[in-house]
Amino acid sequence: MPSPANPAPRPSPSREVICADALEWLADGEPLLGAAVITSLPDVCEFNGLSLGEWRRWFIAAAKTIFAALPDGSPAIFYQTDIKRDGVWIDKAYLCQRAAEESGMDLLWHKIVCRKAPGRVTYGRPAYAHLLAFARGLADDPARSLPDVLADGGWMAWPRATGIESARLACRYVLRMTALRRIVDPFCGQGTILAVANELGLDAVGVDLSAKRCRKAERLQLPRRGGSTVNTERSSPE
């Protein structure tokens, strides 16, 4: 038995990736007990045959499903990039906040992540993304504040991924402001948020409908400065 001077080594954080429909999984039992959510809801371009209006309704309903599954004191953090369709701007931060208001959730903070250097002109998507945190029964502490603007969202595992620095900020917020040590990403894609959670010592659970993306999420390694990678590989439980 290890002595107080030589405590047992802390087990490596776990990573579980589930291939399933996220909204059905959220509705089945209580998967978010003891966890915080960090995620990015899918864009309309990821749905075949769904009109813009149908996707907007789906987006709000999906956010409300996450909010309904969260216990009091557990935050949900969304990373979302706006889009433009036929010259009309679609503000995803508004869609998140609309769902939150209808669900009785408080907006804890709204941060901006620069996707391009300030002053550059972009088309279709803006040069920034939103990072928003919501909860019930949790108040933000100004003494533990994190930056309101990230100059660079960081490396992305694929074009629709959450940038690594955005994921780190979200995970650090959970570490600073809560006793929760498990992160759930119901739309995990290739697993950036899961890998960052593991990097910071948090257990992680990801859900995705694509078996191919799930396999990548199980094995994703984060880049180090200089081009090498941080080995964060975990296997799903049998």
HELIX and SHEET records of a PDB file:
HELIX    1   1 ALA A   22  ALA A   27  1                                   6    
HELIX    2   2 VAL A   44  GLU A   46  5                                   3    
HELIX    3   3 LEU A   52  ALA A   69  1                                  18    
HELIX    4   4 LYS A   92  SER A  103  1                                  12    
HELIX    5   5 PRO A  142  ARG A  144  5                                   3    
HELIX    6   6 ILE A  164  MET A  177  1                                  14    
HELIX    7   7 THR A  192  GLU A  199  1                                   8    
HELIX    8   8 ALA A  211  ARG A  219  1                                   9    
SHEET    1   A 8 ARG A  15  CYS A  19  0                                        
SHEET    2   A 8 ASP A 203  ASP A 208  1                                        
SHEET    3   A 8 ARG A 182  ASP A 185  1                                        
SHEET    4   A 8 ALA A  36  THR A  39  1                                        
SHEET    5   A 8 ALA A  76  GLN A  80  1                                        
SHEET    6   A 8 TYR A 128  ALA A 135 -1                                        
SHEET    7   A 8 ASP A 106  CYS A 114 -1                                        
SHEET    8   A 8 VAL A 149  LEU A 150  1                                        
SHEET    1   B 2 ILE A  83  ARG A  85  0                                        
SHEET    2   B 2 VAL A  88  ILE A  90 -1                                        
SHEET    1   C 2 LEU A 222  PRO A 223  0                                        
SHEET    2   C 2 THR A 229  VAL A 230 -1                                        
END                                                                             
